[in-house]
Amino acid sequence: MRAAAPRSIGVSIDAATRQAIVRGHAVALTNQEFDLLQALVSGAGSVWSRERLIERAWQRDCYATNATVDVVVASLRRKIERDAHCPEVIIGAGAGGYRIVESTVSPG
């Protein structure tokens, strides 16, 4: 029996233009959403703790908290997931944080 081929979720980002493309369509993201998505994409498949995401995506914001990460992830899911309540792209890793399933980054 053959294993199922991995399914592309169709997310790519261009760091130079700060543009996200989801399933062939440009998606308007806030700076926080883009920075969070870029962090997740840079370590595709790896689990990012909320603390690590804060260090990477909110370097200059000393007021960011774990709740900030959760709120921005929820907002990002509404924009890039087919169904934000059943995410296929940004997957929760329990209390551990989040991971992205698959993506492409254009150099910037």
VEXDREN-2710 file (C-alpha; in Angstrom, 1 decimal):
% VEXDREN-2710
k/r/px/py/pz
1/MET/0.0/0.0/0.0
2/ARG/1.4/3.4/-1.0
3/ALA/1.5/6.3/1.4
4/ALA/-0.6/9.3/0.4
5/ALA/1.4/12.0/-1.3
6/PRO/1.8/15.2/0.9
7/ARG/-0.9/17.7/-0.1
8/SER/0.3/21.3/-0.8
9/ILE/-1.6/23.9/1.1
10/GLY/-0.6/26.6/-1.3
11/VAL/0.9/29.2/1.0
12/SER/3.9/31.2/-0.1
13/ILE/5.4/34.5/1.1
14/ASP/7.8/36.9/-0.4
15/ALA/9.9/38.5/2.3
16/ALA/11.1/41.4/0.0
17/THR/7.6/42.6/-0.8
18/ARG/6.0/41.3/2.4
19/GLN/3.3/39.6/0.3
20/ALA/1.5/36.4/1.2
21/ILE/-0.1/34.2/-1.5
22/VAL/-2.6/31.6/-0.4
23/ARG/-4.0/29.2/-3.0
24/GLY/-3.0/31.6/-5.8
25/HIS/-4.5/34.7/-4.3
26/ALA/-2.8/37.6/-2.6
27/VAL/-3.9/38.0/1.1
28/ALA/-3.7/41.4/2.8
29/LEU/-2.0/40.9/6.2
30/THR/-1.1/43.3/9.0
31/ASN/2.5/43.7/9.9
32/GLN/2.0/41.4/13.0
33/GLU/0.3/38.7/10.9
34/PHE/3.0/38.8/8.2
35/ASP/5.8/38.7/10.8
36/LEU/4.2/35.7/12.6
37/LEU/3.6/33.9/9.3
38/GLN/7.1/34.5/8.2
39/ALA/8.5/33.1/11.5
40/LEU/6.3/30.0/11.1
41/VAL/7.3/29.5/7.5
42/SER/11.0/29.9/8.3
43/GLY/10.8/26.7/10.4
44/ALA/8.1/24.9/8.4
45/GLY/7.2/21.7/10.2
46/SER/8.9/22.7/13.5
47/VAL/6.8/23.6/16.5
48/TRP/7.3/27.2/17.5
49/SER/6.6/28.0/21.2
50/ARG/4.7/31.2/21.9
51/GLU/7.7/32.6/23.6
52/ARG/9.9/31.9/20.5
53/LEU/7.3/33.5/18.2
54/ILE/7.3/36.6/20.4
55/GLU/11.1/36.8/20.2
56/ARG/11.0/36.4/16.4
57/ALA/7.8/38.3/15.4
58/TRP/7.6/41.0/18.1
59/GLN/11.2/41.9/18.6
60/ARG/10.5/45.5/19.3
61/ASP/7.3/45.1/21.3
62/CYS/7.9/44.5/24.9
63/TYR/4.1/44.3/25.6
64/ALA/3.5/41.1/23.5
65/THR/2.3/38.2/25.5
66/ASN/1.3/34.6/24.8
67/ALA/-2.3/35.8/24.5
68/THR/-1.1/38.3/21.8
69/VAL/0.3/35.3/19.8
70/ASP/-3.0/33.4/20.1
71/VAL/-5.0/36.5/19.0
72/VAL/-2.8/37.1/15.9
73/VAL/-2.9/33.4/15.0
74/ALA/-6.7/33.4/15.2
75/SER/-6.8/36.5/12.9
76/LEU/-4.3/34.9/10.5
77/ARG/-6.3/31.7/10.4
78/ARG/-9.4/33.6/9.4
79/LYS/-7.5/35.0/6.4
80/ILE/-5.6/32.0/5.2
81/GLU/-7.5/28.9/6.2
82/ARG/-10.4/27.4/4.3
83/ASP/-12.1/27.0/7.7
84/ALA/-10.5/28.8/10.6
85/HIS/-12.2/26.4/13.0
86/CYS/-10.6/23.4/11.4
87/PRO/-7.1/24.7/10.4
88/GLU/-5.0/22.9/7.9
89/VAL/-2.2/25.4/7.6
90/ILE/-1.4/26.7/11.1
91/ILE/-1.7/23.8/13.4
92/GLY/-1.8/24.1/17.2
93/ALA/0.7/22.0/19.1
94/GLY/-1.2/21.9/22.4
95/ALA/0.4/24.0/25.1
96/GLY/3.6/23.9/23.0
97/GLY/2.7/26.5/20.4
98/TYR/2.1/26.3/16.7
99/ARG/3.6/24.9/13.5
100/ILE/2.9/25.5/9.8
101/VAL/2.3/22.5/7.6
102/GLU/4.0/23.5/4.4
103/SER/5.0/26.7/2.6
104/THR/7.3/28.5/0.3
105/VAL/9.5/31.5/1.0
106/SER/10.9/33.8/-1.7
107/PRO/14.2/35.3/-0.7
108/GLY/14.1/38.9/0.4
END
